[in-house]
Amino acid sequence: MKTVTIIYRFMPQYRVDFFNGLRTALRDRGIYLDVIYGKNSSVPRKDEVDLLWATAVKNRTFQVGLDLCWQPLPGRIRKSDLLILMQENKMLNNYGILLQSRLSGQRLAFWDHGRNLQAEPGSLGNRFKRMYSSRVHWWFAYTQRAKQIVQDMGFPEDRITVVENAIDTVRLLGQARAITPQQLQELKLRLGIVGGPVGIYCGGIYSEKRLRFLFSACEAIRQRMPGFEMIFLGAGPDAPLVSHFCCQHAWAHYAGPVFGDARIPYFKLADVFLMPGLVGLAILDAFALETPIVTTNYPHHGPEIEYLRHGENGVCTENTLSHFVEGVLMVVSSEEVKARLTKGCRASALYHTLGRMVNNFAGGVSKALDWQPAHNVYNCLPEVICHDKSR
């Protein structure tokens, strides 16, 4: 039985189902999955969990103008038939593993976006990332957009697997249908919601999410639609801004960090999902919980933004306050528009499934293990590098 090892910076709650599913899918193919993940003991993230069958190691972090992370990895990784790393500049282990792979011929893959989408393509960090990102044997790209970024580095298309990053949307759909009107009424009373329609924000609370823009939008919507109320869920460095805003406005409600199934009733109370800044996997929450998302053509979205079909399963407006406000009002003011978008959300949730992601990833692992280079490994890797269009 061949072994594939995935090294992950930490274990977020939303990845547990994926790793469990991938473990089963690979076992059915005669492949053993070994997962090693870090524990952030100094300041644990609120969504960190444990994966009982995987190996946890204690992350060591360093502050040198940026956050760097070192993971003390077990020696058994040298015997793995395929090592899969996250493509993160901050992961110091990656550089030693890249060198070790170059010397030993051990198969190595990256799994990520291709570049930091929250920075300009020509930024120092992205130029540095581009320098080493094609020096692997295989790539697992989050989405088609990420695949194109990797191809633009000169990496061969036939060695890129598009995994179609996802969460368990099918299970969320089922759980959402089990929510009763009584549960929703109790939640409304607890939050103090007396009006409607209701908007929701759910996600990390940090600068790229553009909370100040969202606050202004909520105030403008409230002026146009006096009954409008807003729910905020999440945690992050800008959480005090949300708390302050909600204290100043009785129609705005901050429930703090809410994860997993606990967030479902909040979405079922809401008519629209407001996220003018960075959209990532949260778009799948919108699909599965049938709460249409309204965002902007912000230039630094995560790769999952390509799942949005404007006017079919969500709305993407021009990146201005007035256009965003009009987009939200269009959804909450028209039953026909909301019904069409809700139908599109449901269809998208049944397409962008965790099962699809697991099957794509497992198939890519099999191909990566079966791939036979045209030359020996020492000649193969420089050949990839020389096609890098940035050099």
Secondary structure, 3 states (H helix, E strand, C coil): CEEEEEEECCCEHHHHHHHHHHHHHHHHCCEEEEEEEEECCCCCCCCECCCCCCEEEECEEEECCCEEEECCCCHHHHHCCEEEEECCCCECHHHHHHHHHHHHCCCEEEEECCCCCCCCCCCHHHHHHHHHCCCCCEEEECCHHHHHHHHHCCCCHHHEEECCCCCCHHHHHHHHHCCCHHHHHHHHHHHCCCCCCEEEEECCCCHHHCHHHHHHHHHHHHHHCCCCEEEEECCCCCHHHHHHHHHHCCCEEECCCCCHHHHHHHHHHCCEEECCCCCCCHHHHHHHCCCCEEEECCCCCCHHHHHCCECCCEEEECCCHHHHHHHHHHHHHCHHHHHHHHHHHHHHHHHCCHHHHHHHHHHHHHHHHHCCCCCCHHHHHHHHHHCCCCC
